[in-house]
Amino acid sequence: MKWTDEMNLAEFPIAIVGDRVPSGVKTLTFEDVIKDRGKPVRRRLTVSGSDKYGLPTSLDDEVILGLIQLTKEAGYLDRNVEFTRYQLIGMLNWRDEGKSYRRLEQSLRRWMGVTLYYDNAWWDKANLQWVNECFHILDHLKIHKGDALNGGYARSSFCWNEIVYRSFHAGNLKKLDMTLYSRISTPTGKRLFRYLDKRFYLNAKFEMDLRKFAEEHVGIRRGYDLGQLKRRLRPALQELQRLEFLGPADDWYVPIRRGICNFVAFKGPKAYCKDEKRTKLDPQSQQLVDRGVTQSEAVRICRRHKPERIQEQIAAFDRLMNSGGQHAPQNPPGFLVSAIKKNYALTVPSKRREPKRPRQQPELPESICNLGRDADDTLLDQFVARLTDEQRRQFEDKALKTAKPFHLKAQERAIKSGNADRIADCRRAILLSHFRTMRKTKSSRNTQKTCAA
């Protein structure tokens, strides 16, 4: 089961690594120095808890992961995400009992009071630079209390801070193997997994100063000597090695000089590595990937369909894309996948079947209905800008309910891939298709009125 993790939240701990906060501790600070474009950059994260709810713990950290998955399932369409407490508790594999519901509410309230101060430590992917940011992760929270033991199906909601939501849309996300993550028994092991999983994405070997690694990125409290740090890390490292996330190693520690040593780890068979996945692709799968198809989908297609069919469809697809015009697909990768699976005859552009039109459609101005398709993109923006928040939400809900299966499948693949740009393109295609249907419906009603007159 693949979840998604936000890269900034995986870089430094945002919670106590453990189940309890030490008495009197209300602030956490983590910092390091890295080289960025050849220059040293000092990064610092300060986590400040509220007086009433205090600092978050490892369990609260997992709740944030759950909220990210709820947002992913909603397609990253809005900062405001609706959910049920029963749904979130099931996602986190907590017991369906009153204690879990109370703990969940406490955790959400705690995050409302936590402030994060990033000093040169928040990666702005849109501008490709480290920036200063100060914010609460959640801006708003609404909890509907139902009967916890019977499910509590009343809809609750939360609202991400704009900075975090903007990072989602910039694609600053990574996949997280939740099946493996859920098998880790200790908070230290889970924190190790999230951080090393990010580092293993590009390299099979990870090396860092032991104290910097343990105190600033794993979250072990300061004050231990090197021997104590090694003992604190050993059970978690051994467990990750048993789960094959870490590879075999004679020793995780390399002495540098007196009082200083480095931590070294190698990725195991269950760890994801970007470079290795790329080298495993056969030439035909690589052709599909080059045309925007995800790696997993490309491998699956090449396994299930004959090479001749795939090659014919790729050639026909290239001719169709080169011809351009109104027959070019709005979502080329999704169209290519469907063409291979259904063996389209692409010599003549095929007409797309329009979805069934709902009986009641929002009324559009007469001037909009009489304009051509080339103006649809601009008109959609103008139309949405005039809607209230509630009307816009109803418009988007209606668009999803009446969306073409092709668009829905494309959006589902985009969400699984975690690519924010592709998700935004799929959402735009769904809204635009619904907008065009509304225009056609309005135009046909006007024609019928004219004929009747």
Helices and strands as residue ranges (DSSP letters): E 2-6, H 7-11, E 27-36, E 39-48, H 58-73, E 80-84, H 85-91, H 98-113, E 115-124, E 129-135, E 138-142, G 148-150, E 155-160, H 162-169, E 173-177, H 178-182, H 187-199, E 205-209, H 210-211, I 212-218, H 226-242, E 253-257, E 260-266, H 274-279, H 283-290, H 295-304, H 307-323, H 332-342, H 366-369, G 373-375, H 376-385, H 389-401, H 405-417, H 420-452
